[in-house]
Amino acid sequence: MTSAALLKTNNEIGLNIVAGRDKGVCYKLLGQTIRIGRATDNDVVLDDVKSSRYHARVEKREQNYWIVDAGSQNGIIVNGNLVNEKLLTLGDQIIIGNTTLIYGPPAPVFSKTPSLSLVQGGFSVSTKNANGKLVLIVIACIIGGFFILKNNSANKKQFKITDETALNAELETLESFNNAKQMEIAKKGKDTQQYSEAQAFYLKGFREFRESNFSRAIQFFEAALALYPEHPLAKRYLSRSRLKLNEQITSSLERGEKYFQTQKYSQAANEYRTVLLLVNDLNNKNAQLAQKRLESINLILINNR
């Protein structure tokens, strides 16, 4: 049935807000022009920061309603298309800012008696008549599905982390649980003595890891894996240690370059020496760069004497 046919039969047509801060509100259209926007003197007032003060209007032309852009900033989208004006048909989806409206029979439908004053669900519903040009009923539509969803949500157990301390505690608990389970799996069917020796190296490596001594941690984890190649935690923390060590090297090198470029040679030299200690391999490109920078600093200082 077209909107014109609906108007001829029962004159019931409206805008139903299905998304946005005004969700659940229905407007029954009975006038010739209905103004929509954020300003309080509109016929349809939207609680929507992305709506213009005077965003749009709905005009009745003969037996049909048209939606017209009133010079809004963000425009009007009808059924996915940006429009300046459009003939409305039943079921059209209208998006204004963050608000979505459906053009069709108002739900629920109330009498059009001008003196109607009804309270339902805590909302006041009344008619409005401005100089014979507009009759508009604002209806608070309390959708039954809302209550169903609310009840279902109330029955679900919710998990909440109240603060960072609680979150850290939960993470530590999970980490300990996972580690314990992995250790149980690793020990099943394996040589107990061999595993025990590998575990000793792993624990030493883990202590160094916690102290941010990643070079030494890597040595211990590699020793653990040499004895017991399937040690899951040694594998994991060896990978993490290498990543952390690379981060340390990169940070020291970047600070050294910054100090060198600003002629703070003493600070730069300290950072380059740190790189050499962390890398401990003169074949490494980062170590070679740090070594060359130290030689340059030494020559600059000699020349400045």
N, C-alpha and C positions, 0 to 999 in steps of 0.2 A: 504494500500500500504506500503511495507517495505521501509526502507531507501535506500536499494540497488536499488529497482525499481524506486524510485524517482530520484536517481542520474542518472540512465540510461535515464530517460525521459527528465529531464530539468536541472539536475545538481545543483539544488537549495536546500541547506540544511544549517542550522545555529543553533546558540545558542541565545535564546531570554531571557534576564534577566527580571524576573517578580517580584522579591522581592530583596530588598537590596538598598544600596545607589546608585547603577547604574541602578535602575529600569527604564525600557523603552529603554535601549540600546540593539541593536541586532547585532550579529556578523554572517556574511555570510562566511561559511567555504569552501575554495577552494583549500587549500594546503594539503600536506601530514602530516605535524605535526604542531599543534597549541599549544603554551605554555600558560598556565593560571596561574596567581598569582598576588601578590601585587607589585612585582618589575616592574619598568617602562620599562624594556627591554623585557617584556613578550609580546606576541601577543594579549592576552586578559588581560588587566590590571584592576584589581578589587580594588575599594576603600573600602576595608574591612579589619579591623584590625585582624579578626580571620582567614584570609587567610594567608597561608605561602607565602614567597617571590616567591618561585617557587613551586606552589601547585600541579598542575596537567598538563597533556597534552592530547590533542585529536589526535589520530593517525589514518590515513586512511590506512586500510588494504584491499587490493583489492577494492571491491565496498562498503565497510562498514567503519564506524567510530567507534573507540573504545576510551573510556576514561580511563586513566591510572593515578594512584596516583604517583606523582613525589617525594615521601618521605615527604609528608606534616605532620604537627603536629596534625591537627584535622581531617584528613582523608576526604574521599569523600562519600557522601550518595546519592545513586541512588534509587529512588522509595522507600525510607524508609529503605534501606539496606546499611550498610557500605561495600564498595567494594575496592579491590585493582586495579582491572581493569574490564571493562564490555563492551560488545558489545552494542552499542547504537541503540535503535529503536525509531521510531517516537513517540513523546509525553512523552519520559522519563523525569522525574524530577530530576535534579542534584542540590545538595546542597553543597556549598563550603563556610564554615564559616557562615556568615549571608546572603549570596547571594544565590538566587534560580534561576536556569536557566532551560529552557525547550528546549529540542532537537527537532527540526522540521524545517519546512520551515520558513525562515526569514520573519519578517513582519515589514515594507513593503518590497517587493522584488524590488531591483534595478538592472540595467544592470551591467554586470561584466567587462565592458570596463576598462582596467588598468589605463587609464588617467582620469577616472571619478572624478570629483570634484563637489560636490553638497552641497548647503546649504539649510537646511529646518528647520524651527522653531528655528533658531538661532544656530544650530549645524552644524559643518563641517563634511562632509562625504567623505571619499576618499579611494582608494584602496592602498594595500601595497604588494610589491613583493620582497622577500628576497632570492637572489640566486636561483631563480626558484623553491624553496621549499615551499614557502608560498604565497598565495594570500588571503588577508583578508580584508573585508569591514566592517568598523565600522559605524553602522547606528543608528542615534538617532530616536527612534520610539516614537513619541508623540501620545499616545493613546487617542482616542476620548473620552473614558469614563472618563479620567482625567478631561477634560474640563467640562463634564456634572456634575461630582461631585463637581468641583470647583464652578460652577454656582449655584448649589443647596445649597452649603454651604454658599455662599454669601447672599442668600435670607433668611437664618435662623437667627433669632435674637439670639445673643450670650450674656450670662450673665457672667460678669467678676467681681471678687472681687480684687480690686487693691492692697490692703494692709490689715494688721491685724486690723487696726482701723475700716476700712469699714466692715470687717467680723464681728467684735464684735458688731458693730452697727446693722448689719442685724440680728444677733442672738438675740440681746436684743429686737428688734422690733418683731421678730417672737415669742419670749417668752411672751412678753406682750400681743400680739394678742391671743395666745393660752390660756393664763391665763384668759383673759377677756371672751373668749368664754366658757371656762369651768365654770367660775363663773355664767354666764348667764344660762347655763344648770342646774347647781346645785340649783339655786334659783327658778326655775320654779316649781310651785305647792308645795312649801315647806312653813313651818312655818317661816314667816319673822323674828319674834322676836328671835326665837331659832337660826336661821341662823346668824342673826346679832351678837348675843353673841359669837357664834362659830368663826365668822369672826374676831372678836376682838382678841380672843386668837391666831388665825392663824397669824394675822399681828404682834403680839408680838413675836411669834415664828420665823417668817420670819426675823425680825430684829435681833434676837439672832443668827439665822443661818448665816446671812451676816457678823456678827461680830465673827464668828467661835466659839460661845458659844453653842456648840451642846447639852450639857447636859440640859441647860435651854430651848433650842429650842424644845427638845423632850418633855419636860413637857408641854409646851404651845400647841404643836401640839396634844398631847394626850388629853388635856383638850378640844380642839376644836372638836376632834372626839367623845369625850364623849357626847357633846351637839348635834353634828350633824354628825353622823357616815358616811354619804355619801359625806362629804366635800372632793372634789378631790385633791385640792392643799395641804391640811393638810396631807392627805394620802401620797402624793408624797414626801413632804419635811420631813415627819416623817421617811420615809425609807432612804432618803438621809442623814438625821441627824444621824441616827443610824450607817450608813456606815462610815460617817466622824468621828464619835466619836470612833469607833473601830480602825480607822486608827491612830487617835491621841494616843489612849491607846497603841497600838502596837509600835508606834514610840518611845514613852516615855520609854516603857519597854525595848526596844532594846538598847536605849541609856544608860539606867540605867545599864543593863547587861554589856555593853561595858566598862563603867566607873568602875564598880565593879571589873571586871576582870583585869583592869589595875591599881587597887588600888587607884583610884580617888574617894574616898569615899564621899566627900562632894557633888560633882556633881552627883554621883549616888543616894545619898539620896534625892536630889531635884527632880530627875526624878521619883523615887519611890513614893514620896509624891504626885507628879502630877497624877500618876496613881490612887492612892487612891481617890483623889478629883474627877477625871473623872469618875471612876467606881461607887463610892459611894455605894458599896455593898460588904460586907466582905465575902459573900458566893461565889462571883465570883473568879475563879481560878487566874486570873491576879492580882486581889486585894490581894489574899492570898500570892501569890509569892512576890509582892511588900512589904507586911507587914513583911514577913519572912526575906527579904533582909535588911529591915530597922533594924530589931532586930539584925541581924548579924553584920551590920555596927556599931551599938551601942556597941556591945560586943567587936569588934575589936578595936574601939577607946578607950574603957576603958582599955583594956589589954595593949595598947601601951603607956599609961600614965606613 
